[in-house]
Amino acid sequence: MSTAEKPLRQSVSLPARVARRVRTLARAQKVSANRVLVELIESGLEAKERERKHFLELADRLTVARDPAEQARIKEELARMTFGD
């Protein structure tokens, strides 16, 4: 979180098991549970953005690929990303 951004209070309910893991991480890192949650959310959002960019890059590669084997490989990877393994 940037220091220039004004914090926005947000209430979130966590399953007990997740809350315990967050508190354990916070104690291990000697930071607040709030800081751990912010870092986890930021890293999750960044991961989603990387996944989206990778998907779009694959879609672009599929449109220019001429080799049927390469097209099939890209289609399989796109399907895996969309529907899971």
Secondary structure in CASP SS format (residue, H / E / C, confidence):
PFRMAT SS
TARGET T0000
AUTHOR 0000-0000-0000
METHOD secondary structure of the structure
MODEL  1
M C 1.00
S C 1.00
T C 1.00
A C 1.00
E C 1.00
K C 1.00
P C 1.00
L C 1.00
R C 1.00
Q C 1.00
S C 1.00
V C 1.00
S C 1.00
L C 1.00
P C 1.00
A H 1.00
R H 1.00
V H 1.00
A H 1.00
R H 1.00
R H 1.00
V H 1.00
R H 1.00
T H 1.00
L H 1.00
A H 1.00
R H 1.00
A H 1.00
Q H 1.00
K C 1.00
V C 1.00
S C 1.00
A H 1.00
N H 1.00
R H 1.00
V H 1.00
L H 1.00
V H 1.00
E H 1.00
L H 1.00
I H 1.00
E H 1.00
S H 1.00
G H 1.00
L H 1.00
E H 1.00
A H 1.00
K H 1.00
E H 1.00
R H 1.00
E H 1.00
R H 1.00
K H 1.00
H H 1.00
F H 1.00
L H 1.00
E H 1.00
L H 1.00
A H 1.00
D H 1.00
R H 1.00
L H 1.00
T H 1.00
V H 1.00
A C 1.00
R C 1.00
D C 1.00
P H 1.00
A H 1.00
E H 1.00
Q H 1.00
A H 1.00
R H 1.00
I H 1.00
K H 1.00
E H 1.00
E H 1.00
L H 1.00
A H 1.00
R H 1.00
M H 1.00
T H 1.00
F H 1.00
G C 1.00
D C 1.00
END
